[in-house]
Amino acid sequence: MIARRLLRLAGVLCLLIGLLWVLQGLGILDWPAQSFMIAQRQWSVRGALLMIAGIALLIVSRKMGRSDTA
């Protein structure tokens, strides 16, 4: 139960941080104003990969929940 919640939390954090990196890397979000990540394409790619990892963690946590009840 605790592992499932931790995986879910990690997945959500990965999604949010990944989204931030994608938006910064594409130059859409200029926050903070001075950042080495702004308008740097490699950070948008890294952010997308982190978002995929977050989705995978959420899927795993969801399957863990189903196996506990079955």
Buried (B, 14 or more C-beta within 10 A) or exposed (E): EEEBEEBBEBBBEBBEBBBBBBBBBBEEBEEEEEEEBBEBEEBBEBBBBBBEBBBEBBEBBEEBBEEEEE
